[in-house]
Amino acid sequence: MLALWILARFANFGPRTVAWAVIHVVIACVALLLVLPVAFDAISASGMPAAIYFEVFGVALPLLVYAFLTGGWTARVAMGMLR
């Protein structure tokens, strides 16, 4: 829902070409596959009292919103090519 809101609210924000949209998708996939597990392990090892909340809201939520946002940008660029 956050990515959908960003797409609707900031309609002029995002890539304008297919190449840039695909680059953003690749960055999002790499971030989810590489950064997420490393960040979770580092946060869990830190011993913070509220580590689970930081993992969910500080790491996972921004990465997932960015991933869904890149999907929306790619769909918007593809729809623009149909016109």
Secondary structure by P-SEA (a helix, b strand, c coil): caaaaaaaaccccccccaaaaaaaaaaaaaaaacaaaaaaaaaaaccccaaaaaaacccaaaaaaaaaaaaaaaaaaaaaaac
